[in-house]
Amino acid sequence: MGILQDCLNRPSSWSFCTSEGASVNIGEVVLVGMADFDFYVTQTPGTASVTSIGPHREIRDATRLRFFGLGRGLGIGSPIDISRSATNMPSGGQIYRGPRSSGRDVTIADLKGQCRIEVGAVAAMAGVSGMMIWFGTPGPPAFARALGMLWGVGIETPGIGAMEYTGYIW
């Protein structure tokens, strides 16, 4: 069984209640870029609440994880790709125990530190993206403490792309 399938068979008690972020990628076909994301996580069953207040959401009882990283990837579209999402746009997902979780549940400490994020997106102004977040390693998934699977909706430059960002969560 592969690492991804093994992780997906081991859900943790953590999930994403919302997220927000921005990325800028430059290039035609081969891309380089940077990303700044905020992930809001809660334990399941979650007590987090996300309430719309005008154009923003009030987020209660969730832990905010901040990410910044640099990336590379492939894409078809504009030579400059800009994407943005906010907490009032739909997003969510699950966190799974990684290969280094030793059979125990994931902790907030497991979700902080170095990580690798793989993103796939399709956009025509509004876009949909999916992320795999390998917590605890900038390298091979075999060294990850946890795996996050997150989907979201955002505003993006039209195109199709796949990026891999390496960075840090605090």
C-alpha positions as CSV (number, residue, x, y, z in Angstrom):
1,M,0.0,0.0,0.0
2,G,1.3,3.5,-0.9
3,I,2.1,6.2,1.6
4,L,-0.9,8.3,0.5
5,Q,-3.4,5.4,0.8
6,D,-1.9,4.5,4.2
7,C,-2.5,8.0,5.5
8,L,-6.0,8.2,4.1
9,N,-6.9,5.1,6.1
10,R,-5.8,6.8,9.4
11,P,-7.9,10.0,10.0
12,S,-6.9,12.2,12.9
13,S,-9.2,14.1,15.2
14,W,-8.3,17.3,13.4
15,S,-10.0,19.0,10.4
16,F,-9.9,22.3,8.5
17,C,-12.8,24.7,9.2
18,T,-11.7,27.4,6.8
19,S,-8.7,28.9,5.2
20,E,-7.4,32.0,3.3
21,G,-4.3,32.9,1.4
22,A,-2.6,34.3,-1.7
23,S,-0.1,33.1,-4.2
24,V,1.8,34.7,-7.0
25,N,3.4,32.4,-9.7
26,I,5.4,33.6,-12.7
27,G,6.2,31.8,-15.9
28,E,4.8,30.1,-19.0
29,V,4.4,26.4,-18.6
30,V,7.2,26.2,-16.0
31,L,6.3,28.3,-13.0
32,V,8.1,29.7,-9.9
33,G,6.2,31.4,-7.1
34,M,5.5,32.1,-3.5
35,A,2.5,31.5,-1.3
36,D,1.1,32.8,2.0
37,F,-1.7,30.7,3.5
38,D,-3.6,30.7,6.8
39,F,-5.3,27.4,7.8
40,Y,-7.9,27.3,10.6
41,V,-8.0,23.9,12.2
42,T,-10.2,22.3,15.0
43,Q,-10.5,19.0,16.6
44,T,-13.5,16.8,15.6
45,P,-16.1,16.9,16.8
46,G,-15.2,20.6,16.4
47,T,-16.5,23.4,18.5
48,A,-15.2,25.9,16.0
49,S,-17.8,28.4,14.6
50,V,-17.4,30.4,11.5
51,T,-19.9,33.3,11.3
52,S,-20.3,35.7,8.4
53,I,-20.1,39.3,9.4
54,G,-20.4,41.4,6.2
55,P,-17.5,40.5,3.9
56,H,-15.5,38.8,6.7
57,R,-16.0,35.8,8.9
58,E,-15.5,35.6,12.6
59,I,-13.7,32.4,13.5
60,R,-14.0,31.1,17.1
61,D,-12.4,28.1,18.8
62,A,-10.0,27.3,15.9
63,T,-6.3,27.3,15.8
64,R,-4.7,29.4,13.1
65,L,-1.7,28.0,11.3
66,R,0.3,30.4,9.1
67,F,2.3,29.2,6.1
68,F,4.9,30.9,3.9
69,G,6.8,29.2,1.2
70,L,8.4,29.2,-2.2
71,G,7.4,26.9,-5.1
72,R,7.8,25.5,-8.5
73,G,5.3,23.9,-10.9
74,L,3.6,23.7,-14.3
75,G,0.7,25.6,-15.7
76,I,-1.1,26.9,-18.7
77,G,-2.6,30.4,-18.7
78,S,-1.3,33.8,-18.0
79,P,2.5,34.4,-17.5
80,I,1.6,35.9,-14.1
81,D,-0.8,33.9,-12.0
82,I,-2.3,35.5,-9.0
83,S,-4.7,33.8,-6.7
84,R,-6.5,34.9,-3.5
85,S,-9.0,33.3,-1.2
86,A,-10.7,34.5,2.0
87,T,-12.2,32.9,5.0
88,N,-15.7,33.8,3.7
89,M,-15.1,31.6,0.6
90,P,-16.0,27.8,0.9
91,S,-13.1,25.6,2.0
92,G,-12.6,22.6,4.3
93,G,-10.9,19.3,4.7
94,Q,-9.4,16.6,6.9
95,I,-6.1,15.9,8.6
96,Y,-4.7,12.4,8.6
97,R,-2.0,10.7,10.7
98,G,1.3,10.6,8.7
99,P,3.9,7.9,8.5
100,R,5.8,9.3,11.5
101,S,2.7,9.6,13.8
102,S,3.6,6.3,15.7
103,G,-0.1,5.3,15.9
104,R,-1.0,8.3,18.1
105,D,-3.3,11.2,17.2
106,V,-1.9,14.3,15.6
107,T,-1.1,17.3,17.9
108,I,-0.8,21.0,17.0
109,A,3.0,20.6,17.4
110,D,2.9,18.0,14.6
111,L,1.3,20.6,12.3
112,K,4.0,23.3,12.9
113,G,7.4,23.5,11.3
114,Q,8.6,22.6,7.9
115,C,6.1,21.3,5.3
116,R,5.5,20.7,1.7
117,I,2.2,21.7,0.0
118,E,1.1,20.3,-3.4
119,V,-1.6,22.4,-5.1
120,G,-3.7,21.7,-8.2
121,A,-6.0,24.4,-9.5
122,V,-8.4,25.2,-12.3
123,A,-9.7,28.8,-12.7
124,A,-11.6,31.1,-14.9
125,M,-11.6,34.1,-12.6
126,A,-13.3,32.0,-9.8
127,G,-11.4,28.9,-9.3
128,V,-11.3,25.6,-7.4
129,S,-8.1,24.2,-5.9
130,G,-7.1,21.1,-3.9
131,M,-4.1,20.8,-1.6
132,M,-2.1,18.0,0.0
133,I,-0.1,19.4,2.9
134,W,2.7,17.1,4.1
135,F,3.2,18.4,7.7
136,G,6.7,18.1,9.3
137,T,8.8,17.6,6.2
138,P,10.0,19.6,3.2
139,G,11.0,16.4,1.6
140,P,9.6,12.9,0.9
141,P,6.1,12.1,2.3
142,A,7.6,9.1,4.2
143,F,8.9,11.7,6.7
144,A,5.6,13.5,7.3
145,R,4.0,13.7,10.7
146,A,0.6,14.4,9.2
147,L,-1.2,14.8,5.9
148,G,-3.8,17.5,5.3
149,M,-6.3,17.3,2.4
150,L,-7.9,20.7,1.8
151,W,-10.2,22.0,-0.9
152,G,-11.2,25.6,-1.5
153,V,-12.7,28.2,-3.8
154,G,-10.9,31.5,-4.7
155,I,-10.3,34.2,-7.2
156,E,-7.6,33.4,-9.7
157,T,-6.1,34.3,-13.0
158,P,-7.6,32.0,-15.6
159,G,-5.7,28.8,-16.2
160,I,-4.8,25.3,-15.0
161,G,-1.8,24.6,-12.9
162,A,0.0,22.4,-10.4
163,M,2.5,23.8,-7.8
164,E,4.6,22.4,-5.1
165,Y,5.5,24.9,-2.3
166,T,8.1,24.2,0.4
167,G,8.0,26.4,3.5
168,Y,7.2,26.7,7.2
169,I,4.1,26.7,9.3
170,W,4.0,28.6,12.6
